[in-house]
Amino acid sequence: MTLRGRFPWPVVLLALGVAGATRTPALLIVAAGGLVAWGLSELTARLALVAVDAALEVEPRRLVAGESVVAIVTLTNRKPVHLPWIELTLALPEGVLAPGDRPDAPPRAALRATVAPRGHERVTLRFPLRVPDRGAYAIGPLTLRSGDWLGFVEAERAVATAAHIVAYPRALAVADHHRPSLRPLAEAAARRGLVPDPLRFRGVREHRPGDPRKEIHWKLSARLGALQTKLYDPATSLDGVFLLNVASYEQYWIIADPEAVELVIAATAELVRLAAGAGRQVGLVTNGIDKLTHERPRSPIGRGPRTVARSLEILARLGPYAMAAPETVFLRERGRLPYGATLVAVTPIVSPGLAEALLVLRRSQHRVLALAVTPPAPALAARLQAADVQLETIGVVGERRAAV
C-alpha cells in the first residue's frame, strides 16, 4: 500500500510551540485539536484499505468477436467502519472497448468508479465491454484508492488479479453450403477415390485372384455358378484436417496483406464449425504463432465440443506472423495425418511451394481442397486441377465476407 500526501504537521507543531510559549488558552485548544486531527488523519489513512477485498470476474469468458462481455467487480469492506470513498480503477487491454468508445478513437486505458461502502458491506459493480476483434485478452489488474477522513492523505493499493477472455473469429457467410467442394469433409464419391465405402454399393464383377473373401457376393455367385465380387463407390475418410496458412507472401516472414490473413482465419473457423455441426472429426494445423505462448499450435484430430473449442481458441490467439513456410509445416505433419483424411488448405495465396506440397499430399492418398483469397496463376491452377486438387476462392460479397 502506498500513501500519498501528508498532514500539515509543521503548522500543528508551530501552533503547539507558540501556545506553549504564550500559554494562551485559545492557542492551546487549537494546538490540541491539530494534534488530534494529525493522529486521526494518519490512523484513518493507514486503515483505509485494510480489510478491503476486491475480486474480478467476466461473463462470458468465451465469445465471438463483436459480442459484449461484462466485467464484474465485487468490493467487500470487512471492517465495521464506514469508508467515505473508494475509487476503483480497472485496467483495460488494447482491443477491449467501453460501450461508448468508437473503434477509431484512442483506446481507453482504464475504467473508474467511486463508491462509499458501509461497514461489512459488499458492493458489486458491472462494466459492460465490447470486443470488436478476435484475440485473447486479459482484463485487469485492479487499483484501489481511498484516503483519510480529513482528505489530507491518500492510500493506494494494487490488486493483482486478471480475467482472461477469448474472442473467437467472426462467423463467415458461406455462399453455398451444398457445393461438394465446399464441404469440409467429403461425403460424395471422389473421382479417384481413396477408401472404398461399404455403404455405397455399386454392383458386382467377376472374382479375381487376390480379392478378399468377405467381398464375395455368395448369393449371386450361387445363382450364376461363378464367383462374383462386390464393388463400391470410393469415398474419402470422414476425418477432416484444416491446413491454415497465415503467410500472405511467398517469403513467409513478410506481412503483405493483413486483411487476407484475417479472412482466412475467419474462413477456417467457419468451416470448423460446419464440420463439427455435421458430427465430423476435425483437426487443425497451422504455420502461425500463438500470441501468448509464441509457439506454433496444433489441434489433433477429434470429435466433440472440446476439440472444436481447442481449434477456435487457436484461431483466436493466432498472430499475423508465420513461423515457417506453409509447405514445410504441412509436409512435416504428413506422418500425423490419418490415412485418407480430407485436407482443406485455407491460404491467402497459393505459392509454387505450397502447390507442390498439396500435390504431394494428394499423392499420399488424401483428398485435397484449397481455398485461397488470391486465385493462383492459370498454369498452376491447371496443374492442381489435373491432379484432382480442387480450388475455390474466398472473396467478399457486398459488405459481407463470404467463401465463394
LUMVO-564656 format. One line per field, with one value per residue (C-alpha): y, x negated, z negated. Coordinates in pm, 1 decimal. Example, Ala and Ser with C-alpha at 12.3 -4.5 7.8 and 13.67 -1.06 7.14 Angstrom:
# LUMVO-564656
Y	-450.0 / -106.0
X	-1230.0 / -1367.0
Z	-780.0 / -714.0
***
This chain:
# LUMVO-564656
Y	0.0 / 342.4 / 666.4 / 998.1 / 1348.5 / 1441.8 / 1618.1 / 1977.0 / 1875.9 / 2168.2 / 2405.8 / 2198.5 / 2194.0 / 2572.6 / 2628.9 / 2397.8 / 2585.8 / 2925.7 / 2801.9 / 2663.1 / 2989.3 / 3225.2 / 2990.6 / 3136.8 / 2914.0 / 2963.9 / 2864.7 / 2563.3 / 2445.0 / 2495.8 / 2305.6 / 2018.2 / 1998.7 / 1991.2 / 1701.3 / 1505.9 / 1575.1 / 1466.5 / 1136.1 / 1080.1 / 1150.6 / 911.2 / 635.6 / 650.7 / 676.8 / 362.6 / 171.5 / 295.6 / -8.6 / -261.4 / -548.1 / -431.8 / -711.8 / -686.5 / -968.4 / -961.1 / -1189.6 / -1172.2 / -1321.8 / -1489.0 / -1595.9 / -1715.7 / -1520.3 / -1434.7 / -1114.7 / -828.3 / -954.3 / -794.3 / -906.4 / -790.1 / -731.8 / -788.1 / -629.5 / -724.4 / -489.5 / -608.2 / -391.1 / -635.2 / -358.1 / -226.7 / 125.7 / 322.5 / 435.2 / 786.4 / 694.7 / 435.3 / 486.6 / 169.4 / 158.2 / -136.1 / -160.8 / -249.4 / -414.5 / -281.1 / -417.5 / -411.4 / -109.2 / 51.2 / 78.3 / 444.9 / 411.5 / 429.4 / 181.7 / 468.5 / 660.5 / 626.2 / 321.6 / 381.5 / 255.1 / 203.6 / 237.4 / 417.3 / 416.1 / 563.7 / 405.8 / 461.0 / 120.1 / 97.3 / -133.7 / -502.9 / -417.5 / -581.5 / -370.7 / -523.8 / -316.4 / -426.4 / -282.0 / -373.7 / -402.8 / -474.5 / -691.9 / -598.0 / -818.9 / -1177.9 / -1248.8 / -1340.4 / -1057.9 / -1012.9 / -758.0 / -615.7 / -557.8 / -352.4 / -46.8 / 75.9 / 431.3 / 583.9 / 837.9 / 961.1 / 1114.3 / 1466.0 / 1446.9 / 1509.2 / 1165.7 / 914.0 / 540.2 / 331.3 / -47.2 / -264.5 / -590.2 / -842.3 / -1003.0 / -1053.5 / -1210.6 / -1379.3 / -1388.4 / -1541.6 / -1385.2 / -1635.5 / -1518.1 / -1379.7 / -1610.6 / -1609.6 / -1645.9 / -1940.1 / -1862.2 / -2219.6 / -2482.2 / -2755.9 / -2735.7 / -3056.1 / -2872.6 / -2653.1 / -2941.6 / -2971.3 / -3349.2 / -3546.6 / -3715.2 / -3756.0 / -4016.4 / -3892.8 / -3919.7 / -4122.5 / -4249.2 / -4341.9 / -4564.5 / -4797.4 / -4710.6 / -5024.8 / -4805.6 / -4712.5 / -5041.7 / -5003.5 / -5357.9 / -5676.9 / -5814.9 / -6149.8 / -6267.3 / -6215.2 / -6368.9 / -6152.5 / -6027.0 / -6055.1 / -6338.5 / -6108.2 / -5913.1 / -6216.8 / -6192.3 / -6550.2 / -6547.9 / -6410.6 / -6641.8 / -6945.2 / -6825.2 / -6759.5 / -7053.4 / -6832.8 / -6623.7 / -6256.6 / -5973.8 / -5673.0 / -5324.8 / -4999.5 / -4635.4 / -4498.2 / -4210.4 / -4025.9 / -4060.6 / -3868.8 / -3718.9 / -3360.8 / -3164.7 / -2791.5 / -2660.6 / -2287.9 / -2069.5 / -1718.0 / -1616.0 / -1371.5 / -1357.5 / -1617.6 / -1502.3 / -1608.3 / -1352.6 / -1060.3 / -944.8 / -830.5 / -846.2 / -848.5 / -834.0 / -1153.1 / -1322.5 / -1226.1 / -1353.0 / -1698.5 / -1728.5 / -1643.0 / -1885.4 / -2166.0 / -2101.1 / -2116.7 / -2441.6 / -2595.7 / -2503.8 / -2654.5 / -2976.0 / -3010.4 / -2936.7 / -3229.5 / -3457.5 / -3499.1 / -3532.3 / -3221.8 / -3123.0 / -2806.2 / -2749.0 / -2400.6 / -2223.8 / -1929.0 / -1828.3 / -1814.7 / -1458.1 / -1579.2 / -1880.2 / -1770.6 / -2129.5 / -2297.4 / -2452.9 / -2751.1 / -2936.5 / -3315.5 / -3477.4 / -3542.1 / -3504.2 / -3314.2 / -2969.1 / -2989.7 / -3034.8 / -2752.0 / -2520.1 / -2603.5 / -2526.0 / -2199.6 / -2088.4 / -2149.5 / -1939.8 / -1663.3 / -1641.2 / -1657.0 / -1360.9 / -1224.2 / -1379.1 / -1721.0 / -1944.0 / -2121.8 / -2166.9 / -2346.2 / -2627.8 / -2701.4 / -2725.8 / -2920.7 / -3181.3 / -3218.4 / -3304.6 / -3562.2 / -3854.0 / -3749.0 / -3720.4 / -4006.8 / -4221.0 / -4096.0 / -3781.2 / -3484.3 / -3190.9 / -2836.3 / -2584.5 / -2227.2 / -1971.6 / -1610.2 / -1720.4 / -2046.7 / -2017.7 / -2265.5 / -2424.4 / -2468.1 / -2609.0 / -2873.1 / -2965.5 / -3004.6 / -3234.2 / -3446.6 / -3472.4 / -3568.4 / -3846.9 / -3960.7 / -4077.7 / -3762.4 / -3564.3 / -3205.2 / -2885.9 / -2545.1 / -2223.5 / -1912.7 / -1539.4 / -1473.2 / -1725.9 / -1897.8 / -1841.6 / -2022.6 / -2266.4 / -2352.0 / -2387.3 / -2620.4 / -2836.2 / -2865.7 / -2944.5 / -3207.8 / -3381.3 / -3366.3 / -3086.7 / -2877.1 / -2498.7 / -2242.9 / -1869.7 / -1684.6 / -1342.2 / -1055.1 / -1033.7 / -679.8 / -576.5 / -928.8 / -1161.7 / -1492.9 / -1803.3 / -1831.4
X	0.0 / -128.0 / -46.7 / -39.0 / -10.2 / -67.5 / 98.0 / -27.7 / -202.7 / -456.8 / -165.9 / -49.6 / -398.5 / -426.8 / -90.8 / -193.4 / -519.7 / -352.7 / -81.0 / -345.6 / -540.0 / -247.9 / -26.3 / 273.5 / 583.2 / 711.4 / 379.4 / 357.0 / 701.4 / 601.3 / 276.0 / 450.4 / 709.7 / 432.3 / 262.7 / 590.1 / 653.1 / 297.5 / 339.7 / 684.9 / 554.7 / 262.6 / 474.8 / 762.8 / 526.1 / 336.1 / 657.4 / 849.7 / 773.6 / 717.1 / 970.7 / 1098.2 / 1113.9 / 1171.7 / 1249.4 / 1285.8 / 1487.7 / 1603.5 / 1908.8 / 1878.4 / 1516.4 / 1550.2 / 1736.7 / 1738.7 / 1568.3 / 1816.3 / 2012.0 / 2027.2 / 1876.1 / 1948.2 / 1668.4 / 1799.3 / 1603.5 / 1700.9 / 1575.1 / 1607.2 / 1548.4 / 1484.5 / 1435.2 / 1715.0 / 1607.7 / 1780.0 / 1549.1 / 1612.1 / 1493.4 / 1304.4 / 1204.0 / 1168.3 / 966.6 / 999.8 / 723.6 / 835.3 / 614.0 / 589.3 / 879.4 / 1140.9 / 1371.6 / 1632.5 / 1984.7 / 1944.2 / 1598.7 / 1553.1 / 1317.7 / 1125.7 / 1085.6 / 775.4 / 813.6 / 926.3 / 665.4 / 894.9 / 1244.0 / 1304.1 / 1583.1 / 1620.0 / 1824.2 / 1869.6 / 1923.4 / 2058.8 / 1921.8 / 1942.8 / 2097.2 / 2037.0 / 2069.4 / 2094.9 / 2008.4 / 2078.7 / 1889.0 / 2025.3 / 1746.8 / 1718.4 / 1460.4 / 1465.6 / 1176.5 / 1070.7 / 793.5 / 706.5 / 732.3 / 653.1 / 874.6 / 712.9 / 545.1 / 747.2 / 627.0 / 798.3 / 757.0 / 900.1 / 796.5 / 822.5 / 1136.6 / 999.0 / 880.7 / 511.1 / 359.8 / 449.1 / 379.5 / 340.9 / 317.7 / 289.9 / 486.3 / 300.7 / 596.7 / 685.4 / 974.5 / 890.9 / 1131.5 / 1104.2 / 1283.3 / 1334.6 / 1327.0 / 1649.7 / 1881.3 / 1812.3 / 2104.0 / 2062.9 / 2222.9 / 2333.0 / 2323.4 / 2428.9 / 2147.4 / 1942.4 / 1612.2 / 1703.0 / 1798.2 / 1506.2 / 1543.9 / 1610.3 / 1947.5 / 1974.8 / 1779.1 / 1441.4 / 1341.3 / 1039.9 / 1145.2 / 925.7 / 1118.9 / 1398.3 / 1721.8 / 1932.0 / 2243.2 / 2206.6 / 2279.7 / 2225.4 / 2251.8 / 2052.7 / 1782.3 / 1617.4 / 1397.7 / 1023.3 / 730.6 / 645.0 / 999.7 / 1091.1 / 1329.0 / 1552.8 / 1637.8 / 1772.0 / 2141.0 / 2232.3 / 2598.2 / 2531.4 / 2230.5 / 2451.0 / 2710.8 / 2460.3 / 2235.5 / 1924.2 / 1773.7 / 1876.8 / 1707.8 / 1893.8 / 1799.9 / 1834.5 / 1811.0 / 1490.1 / 1513.8 / 1272.3 / 1245.8 / 1484.1 / 1181.3 / 1101.4 / 783.7 / 767.9 / 430.6 / 418.1 / 150.4 / 110.9 / -171.7 / -36.6 / -360.2 / -598.9 / -858.8 / -663.6 / -822.6 / -674.1 / -323.2 / -189.8 / 187.7 / 314.3 / 677.7 / 632.4 / 485.4 / 788.6 / 1013.8 / 854.2 / 864.1 / 1235.7 / 1299.6 / 1120.5 / 1323.8 / 1648.6 / 1550.9 / 1455.2 / 1799.0 / 1967.2 / 1770.0 / 1835.2 / 2204.1 / 2215.0 / 2069.1 / 1731.5 / 1385.4 / 1174.3 / 812.8 / 611.3 / 254.5 / 111.9 / -216.8 / -101.2 / -231.9 / -28.3 / -38.1 / -51.8 / -284.3 / -483.8 / -474.0 / -313.0 / 13.1 / 197.6 / 518.3 / 512.7 / 799.9 / 1101.0 / 1474.2 / 1684.3 / 1708.3 / 1366.1 / 1192.5 / 1395.7 / 1316.8 / 947.0 / 945.3 / 1138.8 / 913.5 / 607.4 / 762.1 / 849.9 / 495.2 / 308.9 / 90.8 / 19.9 / -327.6 / -421.0 / -680.4 / -777.8 / -675.4 / -339.6 / -481.1 / -743.7 / -489.4 / -224.8 / -468.5 / -621.9 / -276.5 / -213.4 / -303.5 / -40.4 / 245.5 / 499.9 / 496.8 / 747.8 / 837.1 / 976.7 / 733.6 / 868.0 / 588.7 / 700.3 / 446.5 / 416.3 / 213.8 / 114.7 / -259.2 / -452.9 / -598.2 / -255.6 / -119.1 / -394.3 / -309.3 / 59.2 / -34.5 / -248.3 / 39.6 / 276.2 / 41.2 / 34.7 / 395.4 / 567.7 / 847.5 / 722.9 / 926.9 / 755.9 / 937.4 / 741.2 / 808.2 / 598.6 / 652.0 / 333.0 / 181.5 / 370.4 / 85.3 / 53.1 / 430.8 / 446.4 / 172.7 / 352.4 / 686.6 / 524.3 / 407.8 / 763.2 / 683.0 / 999.9 / 965.4 / 1207.8 / 1181.3 / 1254.3 / 1389.4 / 1605.7 / 1968.3 / 2100.2 / 2023.0 / 2046.6 / 1748.6 / 1821.9 / 1649.9 / 1744.1
Z	0.0 / 95.2 / -92.5 / 89.1 / -52.9 / -412.7 / -701.7 / -759.9 / -1080.0 / -1071.9 / -1125.9 / -1422.9 / -1572.7 / -1525.5 / -1691.9 / -1974.8 / -2027.3 / -2025.4 / -2262.6 / -2499.3 / -2493.1 / -2535.7 / -2740.3 / -2562.6 / -2614.5 / -2260.1 / -2107.8 / -2339.7 / -2220.5 / -1855.9 / -1906.0 / -2085.6 / -1809.6 / -1549.6 / -1728.1 / -1738.3 / -1369.4 / -1282.6 / -1462.4 / -1313.2 / -962.3 / -995.8 / -1150.3 / -904.3 / -605.8 / -705.1 / -778.5 / -472.0 / -256.5 / -531.1 / -523.6 / -186.1 / 72.8 / 447.3 / 691.3 / 1069.4 / 1295.3 / 1656.7 / 1825.7 / 2068.3 / 2088.2 / 2446.5 / 2710.6 / 3079.4 / 3193.1 / 3192.9 / 2893.9 / 2548.9 / 2221.3 / 1866.9 / 1615.6 / 1260.8 / 975.0 / 621.0 / 347.6 / -12.7 / -319.8 / -606.9 / -862.6 / -1081.6 / -983.5 / -709.1 / -428.0 / -293.6 / 57.2 / 257.9 / 619.4 / 821.7 / 1146.0 / 1385.4 / 1646.2 / 1999.6 / 2261.6 / 2612.8 / 2816.2 / 2537.3 / 2557.7 / 2335.5 / 2484.2 / 2580.0 / 2736.6 / 3112.5 / 3281.6 / 3447.6 / 3119.5 / 2897.7 / 2671.7 / 2317.2 / 2073.3 / 1774.0 / 1628.7 / 1299.4 / 1044.0 / 694.2 / 414.3 / 40.2 / -122.3 / -472.1 / -737.4 / -644.2 / -307.6 / 29.2 / 343.8 / 692.4 / 998.1 / 1356.9 / 1650.2 / 1996.9 / 2253.8 / 2626.9 / 2801.6 / 3172.0 / 3286.7 / 3228.3 / 2981.2 / 2624.5 / 2371.9 / 2003.0 / 1823.7 / 1512.7 / 1274.2 / 1025.6 / 837.4 / 519.5 / 392.2 / 76.6 / -186.8 / -540.4 / -679.3 / -655.7 / -296.1 / -352.1 / -280.5 / -9.2 / -15.2 / 299.7 / 338.8 / 649.4 / 662.8 / 877.9 / 1049.7 / 1413.2 / 1600.5 / 1930.0 / 2222.9 / 2569.9 / 2867.1 / 3148.6 / 3513.3 / 3654.3 / 3840.6 / 4212.9 / 4451.2 / 4687.2 / 5020.7 / 5089.0 / 4814.2 / 5056.6 / 5308.0 / 5275.6 / 5297.3 / 5000.4 / 4777.5 / 4539.3 / 4532.3 / 4848.2 / 4844.4 / 5220.4 / 5413.6 / 5534.5 / 5898.3 / 5792.6 / 5456.5 / 5168.8 / 4929.5 / 5053.3 / 4873.9 / 4796.9 / 4780.4 / 5149.5 / 5324.0 / 5699.4 / 5843.3 / 5893.9 / 6123.2 / 6175.9 / 5892.7 / 5943.5 / 5760.1 / 5460.1 / 5396.4 / 5024.9 / 4941.6 / 4738.4 / 5055.7 / 5244.8 / 5325.6 / 5231.1 / 5329.8 / 5676.3 / 5718.9 / 5645.2 / 5892.4 / 6173.0 / 6099.0 / 6080.1 / 5800.9 / 5805.3 / 5609.7 / 5472.5 / 5596.3 / 5400.1 / 5489.2 / 5338.7 / 5092.2 / 4871.8 / 4496.6 / 4274.2 / 4098.5 / 4197.0 / 4122.3 / 4190.8 / 4305.7 / 4229.8 / 4386.0 / 4242.2 / 4475.9 / 4733.4 / 4933.0 / 5070.4 / 4818.8 / 4514.0 / 4279.1 / 4477.7 / 4382.6 / 4719.2 / 4666.6 / 4304.3 / 4418.8 / 4619.6 / 4313.5 / 4105.7 / 4383.5 / 4398.0 / 4018.8 / 4015.4 / 4303.0 / 4119.2 / 3805.8 / 4001.0 / 4175.6 / 3840.6 / 3707.9 / 4013.9 / 3986.6 / 3615.7 / 3667.9 / 3910.7 / 3644.1 / 3816.6 / 3671.4 / 3725.6 / 3676.6 / 3729.4 / 3848.4 / 3898.6 / 3954.0 / 3740.6 / 3399.7 / 3079.0 / 2945.2 / 2583.6 / 2591.7 / 2902.4 / 3026.5 / 3325.8 / 3200.1 / 3344.3 / 3265.9 / 3310.7 / 3491.4 / 3273.4 / 3232.9 / 2983.0 / 2823.5 / 2661.4 / 2997.1 / 3151.4 / 2859.8 / 2889.1 / 3261.8 / 3222.6 / 2937.5 / 3153.4 / 3429.5 / 3183.1 / 3048.5 / 3378.3 / 3463.4 / 3811.7 / 3828.7 / 3967.4 / 3803.7 / 4126.5 / 4488.0 / 4519.9 / 4735.9 / 4471.3 / 4190.7 / 4383.9 / 4516.7 / 4171.9 / 4036.9 / 4310.7 / 4083.9 / 3828.7 / 4074.8 / 4073.7 / 4384.1 / 4639.9 / 4445.2 / 4635.9 / 4622.8 / 4654.2 / 4713.8 / 4637.8 / 4755.2 / 4873.5 / 5178.1 / 5345.3 / 5393.8 / 5609.0 / 5295.4 / 5137.8 / 5463.6 / 5468.0 / 5109.3 / 5197.8 / 5487.7 / 5255.6 / 5008.3 / 5290.3 / 5396.1 / 5031.9 / 5057.9 / 4933.3 / 5090.4 / 5104.3 / 5127.0 / 5147.1 / 5051.1 / 5147.7 / 5128.7 / 5440.0 / 5721.8 / 5839.7 / 6181.2 / 6460.3 / 6528.0 / 6159.7 / 6122.3 / 6422.5 / 6276.9 / 5944.0 / 6104.1 / 6326.5 / 6007.7 / 5866.3 / 5617.3 / 5601.7 / 5593.9 / 5452.3 / 5390.0 / 5067.4 / 5152.5 / 5035.6 / 5147.9 / 5093.1 / 4737.7 / 4607.3 / 4617.5 / 4777.3 / 4902.9 / 5269.0
***
